[in-house]
C-alpha cells in the first residue's frame, strides 16, 4: 500500500515484494530495491544528510509553566 501511494507501478511493487520474500522485509532492503528500479526511498530517511532539516531551538513559543500537583485554596 505504501508503494502504491508513492507512485510505484504495480508490476515493480510485485517484483520488489517477491525479492523481499527471500531477503526479508526490512525497510533498508525495500528501499534498495526501489532505488535499483529508479524510485526514491520511501521506507527510510537519512536525517543526518538532509540539508533542509534544521535542528535549532529557535521557536516562537514561550516556556510553559506547569500546574502544581496539589490543589491550592486561598481563604480570603
N, CA, C and O atoms as a MOPAC input file, in Angstrom:
PM7 MOZYME 1SCF
protein

 N      0.82300 1    -1.18700 1     0.00000 1
 C      0.00000 1     0.00000 1     0.00000 1
 C      0.87500 1     1.26100 1     0.00000 1
 O      0.58000 1     2.23100 1    -0.69900 1
 N      1.93400 1     1.23500 1     0.77800 1
 C      2.82600 1     2.39900 1     0.85600 1
 C      3.45500 1     2.69000 1    -0.50500 1
 O      3.58300 1     3.84900 1    -0.89900 1
 N      3.84200 1     1.64700 1    -1.21400 1
 C      4.44000 1     1.85100 1    -2.53600 1
 C      3.40400 1     2.38700 1    -3.51500 1
 O      3.71900 1     3.23900 1    -4.34600 1
 N      2.18500 1     1.90000 1    -3.42500 1
 C      1.12500 1     2.36800 1    -4.31600 1
 C      0.84800 1     3.85000 1    -4.08600 1
 O      0.66100 1     4.60200 1    -5.04200 1
 N      0.82000 1     4.27300 1    -2.82300 1
 C      0.57600 1     5.67400 1    -2.50200 1
 C      1.70200 1     6.58300 1    -2.97400 1
 O      1.48500 1     7.77300 1    -3.20700 1
 N      2.91300 1     6.02600 1    -3.11800 1
 C      4.05600 1     6.82100 1    -3.54800 1
 C      4.35400 1     6.68300 1    -5.03300 1
 O      5.42600 1     7.08900 1    -5.48200 1
 N      3.43400 1     6.12200 1    -5.80300 1
 C      3.55300 1     6.10600 1    -7.25100 1
 C      4.38600 1     4.98100 1    -7.84100 1
 O      4.81300 1     5.07700 1    -8.99200 1
 N      4.62900 1     3.91900 1    -7.08400 1
 C      5.36400 1     2.77200 1    -7.62100 1
 C      4.38800 1     1.93000 1    -8.42900 1
 O      3.29900 1     1.60300 1    -7.95700 1
 N      4.78200 1     1.58100 1    -9.64500 1
 C      3.91500 1     0.77500 1   -10.50300 1
 C      3.67900 1    -0.59500 1    -9.87300 1
 O      4.53600 1    -1.12200 1    -9.16400 1
 N      2.50100 1    -1.16300 1   -10.14200 1
 C      2.12400 1    -2.43200 1    -9.52300 1
 C      3.08400 1    -3.56100 1    -9.88700 1
 O      3.39500 1    -4.40500 1    -9.04600 1
 N      3.55200 1    -3.58200 1   -11.12100 1
 C      4.48000 1    -4.63600 1   -11.54500 1
 C      5.79600 1    -4.52700 1   -10.77800 1
 O      6.35500 1    -5.53700 1   -10.35000 1
 N      6.29000 1    -3.29800 1   -10.60400 1
 C      7.52200 1    -3.09100 1    -9.84100 1
 C      7.32300 1    -3.45200 1    -8.37300 1
 O      8.19100 1    -4.07600 1    -7.76300 1
 N      6.19900 1    -3.06800 1    -7.81400 1
 C      5.92300 1    -3.38200 1    -6.41200 1
 C      5.85400 1    -4.89100 1    -6.19900 1
 O      6.36400 1    -5.40300 1    -5.20300 1
 N      5.23200 1    -5.59300 1    -7.12200 1
 C      5.13200 1    -7.05100 1    -7.01000 1
 C      6.50900 1    -7.70400 1    -7.09400 1
 O      6.79500 1    -8.63900 1    -6.34600 1
 N      7.36000 1    -7.22200 1    -7.99400 1
 C      8.69100 1    -7.81200 1    -8.10600 1
 C      9.55500 1    -7.47500 1    -6.89200 1
 O     10.37600 1    -8.29300 1    -6.47900 1
 N      9.38400 1    -6.29400 1    -6.31900 1
 C     10.12200 1    -5.92500 1    -5.10000 1
 C      9.69900 1    -6.82100 1    -3.94900 1
 O     10.53900 1    -7.30300 1    -3.18900 1
 N      8.39400 1    -7.04600 1    -3.81800 1
 C      7.90900 1    -7.91200 1    -2.74800 1
 C      8.36500 1    -9.35300 1    -2.94400 1
 O      8.61600 1   -10.05900 1    -1.96800 1
 N      8.47400 1    -9.79500 1    -4.19200 1
 C      8.96900 1   -11.14900 1    -4.45800 1
 C     10.43100 1   -11.28700 1    -4.04000 1
 O     10.82300 1   -12.31000 1    -3.47900 1
 N     11.23500 1   -10.26300 1    -4.30900 1
 C     12.64100 1   -10.28200 1    -3.89500 1
 C     12.74500 1   -10.26300 1    -2.37700 1
 O     13.59600 1   -10.93900 1    -1.79900 1
 N     11.88000 1    -9.48700 1    -1.73500 1
 C     11.93700 1    -9.35800 1    -0.27700 1
 C     11.46800 1   -10.61200 1     0.44800 1
 O     11.75500 1   -10.78200 1     1.63300 1
 N     10.75100 1   -11.49300 1    -0.24500 1
 C     10.35900 1   -12.75800 1     0.39000 1
 C     11.58500 1   -13.58800 1     0.74100 1
 O     11.57700 1   -14.32500 1     1.72700 1
 N     12.62800 1   -13.47300 1    -0.05600 1
 C     13.84900 1   -14.23700 1     0.22000 1
 C     14.82500 1   -13.46600 1     1.09300 1
 O     15.49300 1   -14.05000 1     1.94600 1
 N     14.91300 1   -12.13600 1     0.88100 1
 C     15.86900 1   -11.30900 1     1.62900 1
 C     15.31700 1   -10.79200 1     2.95100 1
 O     16.09000 1   -10.47300 1     3.85400 1
 N     14.01300 1   -10.70600 1     3.08000 1
 C     13.39400 1   -10.14300 1     4.27400 1
 C     12.77000 1    -8.79200 1     3.95900 1
 O     13.13500 1    -8.12200 1     2.99300 1
 N     11.82200 1    -8.41400 1     4.80300 1
 C     11.06800 1    -7.18900 1     4.56800 1
 C     11.60200 1    -6.00300 1     5.36300 1
 O     10.81600 1    -5.18000 1     5.83300 1
 N     12.88600 1    -5.90000 1     5.51900 1
 C     13.49600 1    -4.77500 1     6.22600 1
 C     13.32800 1    -3.50700 1     5.39300 1
 O     13.38000 1    -3.57100 1     4.16400 1
 N     13.12900 1    -2.35700 1     6.03700 1
 C     12.96700 1    -1.10200 1     5.28100 1
 C     14.15600 1    -0.79600 1     4.37600 1
 O     13.98100 1    -0.27200 1     3.27600 1
 N     15.35600 1    -1.11800 1     4.83200 1
 C     16.54500 1    -0.86600 1     4.01000 1
 C     16.52000 1    -1.70300 1     2.73400 1
 O     16.88400 1    -1.22100 1     1.66100 1
 N     16.09000 1    -2.95300 1     2.85500 1
 C     16.01100 1    -3.83900 1     1.68700 1
 C     14.98100 1    -3.32500 1     0.69300 1
 O     15.23300 1    -3.30400 1    -0.51200 1
 N     13.83000 1    -2.91600 1     1.19000 1
 C     12.79900 1    -2.38300 1     0.30400 1
 C     13.29700 1    -1.14200 1    -0.42800 1
 O     13.07200 1    -0.99900 1    -1.63000 1
 N     13.96800 1    -0.24900 1     0.28200 1
 C     14.47000 1     0.97000 1    -0.35400 1
 C     15.57900 1     0.68900 1    -1.35100 1
 O     15.66500 1     1.36500 1    -2.37600 1
 N     16.42700 1    -0.28900 1    -1.07800 1
 C     17.46800 1    -0.65500 1    -2.04800 1
 C     16.84100 1    -1.14000 1    -3.34600 1
 O     17.28200 1    -0.76600 1    -4.43300 1
 N     15.82000 1    -1.96800 1    -3.23400 1
 C     15.14800 1    -2.47600 1    -4.43100 1
 C     14.41800 1    -1.35300 1    -5.17500 1
 O     14.37800 1    -1.34600 1    -6.40500 1
 N     13.84800 1    -0.41500 1    -4.43500 1
 C     13.20200 1     0.73300 1    -5.08700 1
 C     14.21800 1     1.56400 1    -5.86700 1
 O     13.95400 1     1.97500 1    -6.99700 1
 N     15.37700 1     1.81000 1    -5.26200 1
 C     16.40700 1     2.60800 1    -5.93300 1
 C     16.96000 1     1.89400 1    -7.16400 1
 O     17.30000 1     2.54800 1    -8.15000 1
 N     17.05500 1     0.57000 1    -7.12700 1
 C     17.52100 1    -0.18900 1    -8.29800 1
 C     16.58800 1     0.03000 1    -9.48400 1
 O     17.01800 1    -0.00900 1   -10.63700 1
 N     15.31400 1     0.25900 1    -9.19400 1
 C     14.32300 1     0.43100 1   -10.25500 1
 C     14.05700 1     1.90000 1   -10.57900 1
 O     13.17400 1     2.21000 1   -11.37900 1
 N     14.82500 1     2.81300 1    -9.95300 1
 C     14.72200 1     4.22300 1   -10.29300 1
 C     13.76400 1     5.03100 1    -9.43600 1
 O     13.46500 1     6.17900 1    -9.76600 1
 N     13.27800 1     4.46100 1    -8.34700 1
 C     12.37900 1     5.19300 1    -7.45700 1
 C     13.16300 1     5.78200 1    -6.28800 1
 O     14.29700 1     5.38400 1    -6.01900 1
 N     12.53900 1     6.73800 1    -5.60000 1
 C     13.15000 1     7.31000 1    -4.40800 1
 C     12.85600 1     6.42400 1    -3.20400 1
 O     11.93400 1     5.60800 1    -3.21600 1
 N     13.66500 1     6.61000 1    -2.16400 1
 C     13.44700 1     5.87200 1    -0.91700 1
 C     12.10100 1     6.26600 1    -0.31800 1
 O     11.71200 1     7.43400 1    -0.34500 1
 N     11.39400 1     5.27000 1     0.22400 1
 C     10.10300 1     5.50400 1     0.84400 1
 C     10.13900 1     5.13600 1     2.32800 1
 O      9.55700 1     5.83100 1     3.16200 1
 N     10.82100 1     4.04700 1     2.64700 1
 C     10.71300 1     3.45100 1     3.97100 1
 C     11.77900 1     3.91500 1     4.96100 1
 O     11.61000 1     3.72700 1     6.16600 1
 N     12.85300 1     4.50700 1     4.49500 1
 C     13.87700 1     5.04200 1     5.39000 1
 C     14.18700 1     6.46700 1     4.96700 1
 O     13.98400 1     6.85100 1     3.81600 1
 N     14.68800 1     7.25000 1     5.93400 1
 C     15.01800 1     8.64400 1     5.64100 1
 C     16.30300 1     8.98900 1     6.37700 1
 O     16.45400 1     8.67500 1     7.55800 1
 N     17.21400 1     9.62500 1     5.68800 1
 C     18.51300 1     9.96500 1     6.24300 1
 C     18.49100 1    11.40800 1     6.73700 1
 O     18.73200 1    12.33700 1     5.96700 1
 N     18.19800 1    11.59300 1     8.03200 1
 C     18.11100 1    12.93400 1     8.59500 1
 C     19.47900 1    13.60500 1     8.70700 1
 O     19.56900 1    14.83100 1     8.64400 1
 N     20.53300 1    12.82800 1     8.87100 1
 C     21.86400 1    13.41000 1     9.05700 1
 C     22.36700 1    14.11100 1     7.81200 1
 O     23.07900 1    15.10900 1     7.91400 1
 N     22.01500 1    13.61600 1     6.64700 1
 C     22.49800 1    14.20200 1     5.40100 1
 C     21.46700 1    15.10200 1     4.72600 1
 O     21.67300 1    15.53300 1     3.59100 1
 N     20.37500 1    15.38500 1     5.40100 1
 C     19.33400 1    16.23600 1     4.83500 1
 C     19.66300 1    17.70200 1     5.14600 1
 O     19.69300 1    18.10200 1     6.31000 1
 N     19.90500 1    18.48200 1     4.12000 1
 C     20.27600 1    19.88800 1     4.30400 1
 C     19.07900 1    20.75400 1     4.67200 1
 O     19.25200 1    21.84600 1     5.21300 1
 N     17.86700 1    20.28300 1     4.38700 1
 C     16.68600 1    21.07300 1     4.70400 1
 C     16.25100 1    20.89100 1     6.14700 1
 O     15.44900 1    21.67900 1     6.64800 1
 N     16.75300 1    19.88400 1     6.81700 1
 C     16.38800 1    19.61100 1     8.20400 1
 C     17.15300 1    20.55900 1     9.11200 1
 O     18.38400 1    20.54700 1     9.14100 1
 N     16.42800 1    21.37000 1     9.84400 1
 C     17.05000 1    22.31500 1    10.75800 1
 C     16.73000 1    21.88600 1    12.17800 1
 O     15.56400 1    21.76100 1    12.55100 1
 N     17.75600 1    21.66500 1    12.95500 1
 C     17.56700 1    21.20400 1    14.32200 1
 C     18.03000 1    22.27900 1    15.29600 1
 O     18.89400 1    22.03800 1    16.13800 1
 N     17.45700 1    23.44500 1    15.17300 1
 C     17.81000 1    24.50800 1    16.10300 1
 C     16.61000 1    24.78200 1    17.00600 1
 O     15.46400 1    24.50400 1    16.65200 1
 N     16.90000 1    25.32400 1    18.15700 1
 C     15.86800 1    25.52800 1    19.16600 1
 C     15.21600 1    26.90000 1    19.07000 1
 O     14.70900 1    27.41200 1    20.06800 1
 N     15.22200 1    27.48300 1    17.92400 1
 C     14.62700 1    28.80000 1    17.74600 1
 C     13.15100 1    28.63800 1    17.39300 1
 O     12.78600 1    28.45100 1    16.23200 1
 N     12.32500 1    28.71300 1    18.41200 1
 C     10.89200 1    28.68400 1    18.14500 1
 C     10.25600 1    29.93000 1    18.73900 1
 O     10.87400 1    30.63500 1    19.53700 1
 N      9.04500 1    30.18900 1    18.35400 1
 C      8.37600 1    31.40900 1    18.76200 1
 C      7.46600 1    31.20700 1    19.96700 1
 O      6.59200 1    32.03400 1    20.22700 1
 N      7.65900 1    30.13000 1    20.69700 1
 C      6.78800 1    29.83100 1    21.81400 1
 C      7.48700 1    30.12900 1    23.13400 1
 O      8.67700 1    29.86200 1    23.30400 1
 N      6.72500 1    30.68300 1    24.05400 1
 C      7.25700 1    30.95900 1    25.38800 1
 C      7.26400 1    29.66400 1    26.19600 1
 O      6.49900 1    28.74600 1    25.89900 1
 N      8.11300 1    29.58300 1    27.20400 1
 C      8.11200 1    28.37600 1    28.02900 1
 C      6.77400 1    28.20600 1    28.75000 1
 O      6.10500 1    29.18500 1    29.08000 1
 N      6.40500 1    26.98300 1    28.98400 1
 C      5.13900 1    26.67000 1    29.61900 1
 C      5.36000 1    26.47600 1    31.10900 1
 O      6.27400 1    25.76400 1    31.52400 1
 N      4.50500 1    27.12100 1    31.92200 1
 C      4.59900 1    26.95000 1    33.36600 1
 C      3.68800 1    25.79100 1    33.76900 1
 O      2.49800 1    25.78900 1    33.45500 1
 N      4.24300 1    24.82900 1    34.45200 1
 C      3.47400 1    23.65100 1    34.83900 1
 C      2.52200 1    23.98000 1    35.98400 1
 O      2.79900 1    24.84400 1    36.81600 1
 N      1.41800 1    23.28600 1    36.00600 1
 C      0.46500 1    23.42400 1    37.09700 1
 C      0.94100 1    22.61900 1    38.29900 1
 O      1.54200 1    21.55900 1    38.12700 1
 N      0.68500 1    23.10300 1    39.51000 1
 C      1.07100 1    22.32500 1    40.68900 1
 C      0.22300 1    21.05800 1    40.78100 1
 O     -0.90900 1    21.02200 1    40.30000 1
 N      0.77800 1    20.03100 1    41.39900 1
 C      0.06700 1    18.75800 1    41.50000 1
 C     -1.09000 1    18.81500 1    42.49700 1
 O     -2.12700 1    18.19000 1    42.27400 1
 N     -0.92700 1    19.54200 1    43.57000 1
 C     -1.97700 1    19.61200 1    44.58800 1
 C     -2.78700 1    20.89500 1    44.40900 1
 O     -2.27700 1    21.92700 1    43.97300 1
 N     -4.04500 1    20.79000 1    44.75800 1
 C     -4.90300 1    21.96600 1    44.68400 1
 C     -4.52700 1    22.94600 1    45.79800 1
 O     -4.23300 1    22.54400 1    46.92400 1
 N     -4.54100 1    24.18700 1    45.47300 1
 C     -4.25600 1    25.23100 1    46.45100 1
 C     -5.47000 1    26.13000 1    46.56500 1
 O     -5.94500 1    26.68600 1    45.57500 1
 N     -5.96600 1    26.26600 1    47.79000 1
 C     -7.12100 1    27.11000 1    48.01300 1
 C     -6.69500 1    28.29700 1    48.86200 1
 O     -5.93900 1    28.15200 1    49.82300 1
 N     -7.18300 1    29.45500 1    48.50100 1
 C     -6.91200 1    30.66500 1    49.26800 1
 C     -8.15000 1    30.98100 1    50.10900 1
 O     -9.26400 1    31.02100 1    49.58800 1
 N     -7.95300 1    31.20400 1    51.40000 1
 C     -9.05700 1    31.57700 1    52.28400 1
 C     -9.07400 1    33.07600 1    52.45600 1
 O     -8.57500 1    33.59000 1    53.45700 1
 N     -9.62200 1    33.76700 1    51.52600 1
 C     -9.67700 1    35.22900 1    51.61300 1
 C    -11.04600 1    35.69600 1    51.94500 1
 O    -11.27800 1    36.90000 1    52.05900 1

